[in-house]
Amino acid sequence: MSRESHAGNTEIFTARSSRVFAGICWGTAAIGIAATLVAAGPAGLPGTAPLLFIAYMGWLLFWRPAVVVRDAGVTLENPFRTITVPWEALATVDTRYALTLVTPRGKYAAWAAPAPGIWGGRNARPEHLKGLPGGSYGPGQSVRPGDLRNTDSGAAALMVRSRWERLVEAGRVEAGRAAETPVVVAFAWQRIAVTVVLAAAGCWAVFVL
């Protein structure tokens, strides 16, 4: 996991494992394109469209997604949507399948912070369960695998809950406004279009060329 502090009291969470997957996609694409150029020269470039698609998906699915925490709220940078949830709109934070911001208007999952799955707690140590925000604990101080601080969802949830609690304690979050506070959801139409074009080009290269 990577938790970075930025100017303006902004923190950004990205999963280190996702950066590795992005590198694998880019490395695979680079090797494939180089091999094509060696074997067929520039004339073979149209056939590399599937490799370009792989490289782009490495950026879209693994490199770009993030959870951005600011004093104004939380922004989920997902592949095809950017979701901004003000603190006043937030009802609870869930980690069953991924870091999920629950509001009266709906639930919004973070692509960048998936839960670890059924075996997620096998590497947990006592320090991973201690000192978490109050919302992380269930009955009997139990902790769900997705809330462990050594997991992607848990690290992101820790960042979100800690900021939320500090702002509430400081009186900077107005209670009782969740139902009336809008959540901003913006679709990334350019990224959607690029995905469709590259996917179509890849299919053309595989089935037509």
Backbone torsions as a table, in degrees:
resi	resn	phi	psi	omega
1	MET	NA	150.3	178.8
2	SER	-130.7	123.9	179.3
3	ARG	-122.3	114.8	-173.3
4	GLU	-115.9	139.1	174.6
5	SER	-96.3	138.5	-178.5
6	HIS	-130.6	169.9	179.3
7	ALA	-60.6	153.0	179.3
8	GLY	77.4	24.7	177.7
9	ASN	58.0	40.9	179.7
10	THR	-107.2	135.1	174.9
11	GLU	-119.2	140.8	-178.9
12	ILE	-125.3	126.9	177.0
13	PHE	-105.9	131.0	169.8
14	THR	-137.9	151.4	-179.6
15	ALA	-87.5	127.7	179.2
16	ARG	-61.5	-35.9	-180.0
17	SER	-62.3	-33.1	178.1
18	SER	-66.7	-35.3	176.7
19	ARG	-64.3	-36.0	177.4
20	VAL	-64.7	-44.7	179.2
21	PHE	-63.0	-38.4	177.1
22	ALA	-61.9	-43.6	178.1
23	GLY	-61.8	-37.7	177.6
24	ILE	-63.5	-44.0	178.7
25	CYS	-60.5	-46.0	-178.0
26	TRP	-67.4	-39.7	178.9
27	GLY	-65.1	-42.2	178.0
28	THR	-61.0	-44.8	-179.6
29	ALA	-64.9	-42.5	-178.4
30	ALA	-64.6	-43.3	178.6
31	ILE	-64.0	-42.8	-179.6
32	GLY	-64.2	-42.6	179.5
33	ILE	-66.1	-42.3	178.7
34	ALA	-62.0	-42.8	179.2
35	ALA	-63.9	-38.1	178.8
36	THR	-65.3	-43.0	179.0
37	LEU	-63.6	-38.7	178.9
38	VAL	-67.0	-40.3	-175.5
39	ALA	-80.6	-39.0	-172.3
40	ALA	-122.2	-7.8	-177.9
41	GLY	72.9	-170.1	-178.8
42	PRO	-56.2	-26.7	-179.9
43	ALA	-63.1	-21.4	-179.1
44	GLY	-86.3	-4.0	-176.5
45	LEU	-58.8	-39.6	178.5
46	PRO	-56.8	-27.6	-179.9
47	GLY	-77.4	-4.4	179.9
48	THR	-90.6	7.0	-178.9
49	ALA	-55.8	-40.8	177.3
50	PRO	-61.2	-34.2	179.0
51	LEU	-69.8	-37.2	175.4
52	LEU	-64.1	-37.8	177.3
53	PHE	-62.9	-43.1	178.2
54	ILE	-61.8	-44.0	179.7
55	ALA	-62.5	-43.0	179.9
56	TYR	-65.1	-41.7	179.6
57	MET	-66.7	-30.7	174.7
58	GLY	-60.5	-40.7	176.9
59	TRP	-71.2	-46.0	-173.3
60	LEU	-67.6	-45.0	-173.0
61	LEU	-89.7	-27.8	-172.2
62	PHE	-117.5	-39.8	-175.3
63	TRP	-84.4	-44.2	-171.9
64	ARG	-76.3	-39.5	-174.0
65	PRO	-57.5	142.6	-177.7
66	ALA	-160.1	162.2	170.3
67	VAL	-113.8	120.2	-176.0
68	VAL	-112.9	121.3	-177.2
69	VAL	-111.2	124.4	177.2
70	ARG	-129.1	171.1	177.3
71	ASP	-66.2	-20.3	-180.0
72	ALA	-85.5	-20.5	-177.6
73	GLY	156.3	-166.0	-177.3
74	VAL	-116.9	135.0	176.0
75	THR	-116.1	128.0	176.1
76	LEU	-101.1	113.1	177.1
77	GLU	-91.8	93.1	179.5
78	ASN	-96.3	168.3	-175.8
79	PRO	-54.3	-46.6	-174.2
80	PHE	-117.2	0.5	178.7
81	ARG	-141.9	148.0	170.0
82	THR	-117.0	121.5	-173.8
83	ILE	-117.1	123.1	179.6
84	THR	-114.4	118.1	-178.0
85	VAL	-113.0	108.7	175.0
86	PRO	-63.6	153.3	-179.0
87	TRP	-60.4	-35.7	-179.4
88	GLU	-63.7	-23.7	-178.5
89	ALA	-87.3	-13.9	-172.4
90	LEU	-80.9	127.7	178.2
91	ALA	-98.4	-43.9	178.6
92	THR	-161.2	168.3	177.9
93	VAL	-119.0	125.9	-177.4
94	ASP	-116.5	151.5	-179.9
95	THR	-134.5	25.2	-175.5
96	ARG	-62.7	-48.5	-180.0
97	TYR	-112.5	-27.7	178.4
98	ALA	-169.0	167.7	170.9
99	LEU	-57.1	121.1	-176.2
100	THR	-131.3	125.3	177.2
101	LEU	-91.5	118.9	-176.1
102	VAL	-102.4	125.0	178.3
103	THR	-130.7	166.2	176.2
104	PRO	-61.6	-21.0	-178.1
105	ARG	-91.0	-9.7	179.7
106	GLY	152.1	178.5	178.5
107	LYS	-112.1	140.2	-175.6
108	TYR	-130.8	114.1	-176.1
109	ALA	-93.0	146.3	178.7
110	ALA	-94.1	119.3	177.1
111	TRP	-62.1	-32.0	-174.9
112	ALA	-76.1	-12.1	-173.0
113	ALA	-133.9	70.3	178.0
114	PRO	-73.1	153.4	174.6
115	ALA	-73.5	157.6	-173.4
116	PRO	-78.0	-11.5	-178.9
117	GLY	92.2	-174.4	-171.7
118	ILE	-63.9	-28.6	-177.9
119	TRP	-99.5	15.2	-173.6
120	GLY	-65.0	-24.9	-176.9
121	GLY	-89.0	1.3	-173.3
122	ARG	-68.4	-24.8	179.4
123	ASN	-101.9	10.6	-177.8
124	ALA	-71.2	141.2	174.5
125	ARG	-117.9	162.6	-176.4
126	PRO	-53.1	-36.2	-178.7
127	GLU	-68.1	-18.3	179.0
128	HIS	-76.1	-14.7	-177.5
129	LEU	-103.9	-10.3	-173.5
130	LYS	-99.0	151.1	173.9
131	GLY	70.6	21.0	178.9
132	LEU	-82.9	157.2	174.5
133	PRO	-58.0	154.6	-175.6
134	GLY	-55.6	-35.0	-178.5
135	GLY	-68.8	-7.0	-179.2
136	SER	-81.6	-19.1	-171.9
137	TYR	-98.6	141.9	175.2
138	GLY	-103.2	-159.8	179.5
139	PRO	-57.6	138.3	178.7
140	GLY	64.9	27.2	-179.1
141	GLN	61.3	26.9	176.6
142	SER	-72.8	153.7	-179.1
143	VAL	-129.0	125.2	176.9
144	ARG	-68.3	145.2	178.9
145	PRO	-51.0	-36.6	-179.4
146	GLY	-70.5	-9.8	178.3
147	ASP	-99.2	-5.7	179.4
148	LEU	-63.4	136.1	-174.1
149	ARG	-68.9	-13.5	178.3
150	ASN	-91.2	5.8	177.0
151	THR	-107.0	162.5	179.8
152	ASP	-62.3	-50.0	-178.6
153	SER	-65.3	-38.5	-179.1
154	GLY	-67.9	-41.4	178.9
155	ALA	-64.4	-42.3	178.6
156	ALA	-67.7	-40.5	178.9
157	ALA	-64.3	-38.4	176.9
158	LEU	-59.9	-42.8	-180.0
159	MET	-64.1	-44.5	-178.4
160	VAL	-68.5	-50.2	-176.8
161	ARG	-65.0	-38.4	-179.5
162	SER	-62.8	-45.4	178.9
163	ARG	-65.1	-43.0	-179.1
164	TRP	-59.5	-47.3	-179.2
165	GLU	-63.3	-41.6	179.8
166	ARG	-62.6	-42.6	-178.8
167	LEU	-68.6	-37.9	177.3
168	VAL	-64.4	-45.8	-179.9
169	GLU	-63.3	-30.4	179.7
170	ALA	-83.9	-1.2	179.6
171	GLY	74.6	22.2	-176.8
172	ARG	-97.6	0.0	175.9
173	VAL	-119.0	120.0	-177.6
174	GLU	-81.1	120.5	-178.1
175	ALA	-75.6	157.0	174.5
176	GLY	79.9	12.4	-177.7
177	ARG	-113.3	11.1	-174.6
178	ALA	-60.0	-43.2	-175.8
179	ALA	-68.2	-28.2	-175.4
180	GLU	-100.1	-6.6	-178.0
181	THR	-89.7	121.1	-176.3
182	PRO	-75.2	147.6	171.3
183	VAL	-102.1	131.6	-176.9
184	VAL	-96.0	120.2	178.3
185	VAL	-118.9	118.8	-178.8
186	ALA	-118.6	123.5	177.4
187	PHE	-82.7	138.3	-178.7
188	ALA	-91.7	81.0	-173.7
189	TRP	-64.8	-32.8	178.3
190	GLN	-64.9	-43.7	178.4
191	ARG	-66.7	-35.8	176.6
192	ILE	-63.2	-44.1	-179.4
193	ALA	-63.8	-44.2	179.7
194	VAL	-62.4	-39.6	178.9
195	THR	-61.7	-45.4	-179.5
196	VAL	-63.6	-44.2	-178.8
197	VAL	-63.9	-46.1	-178.8
198	LEU	-68.2	-35.8	176.9
199	ALA	-65.4	-42.2	178.2
200	ALA	-64.7	-42.0	178.4
201	ALA	-63.5	-38.1	178.1
202	GLY	-64.8	-43.3	177.4
203	CYS	-63.1	-40.8	177.9
204	TRP	-61.2	-42.3	-179.5
205	ALA	-66.3	-34.9	-177.2
206	VAL	-79.5	-42.2	-170.0
207	PHE	-102.3	-15.0	-176.7
208	VAL	-110.4	-46.3	-176.6
209	LEU	-65.2	NA	NA
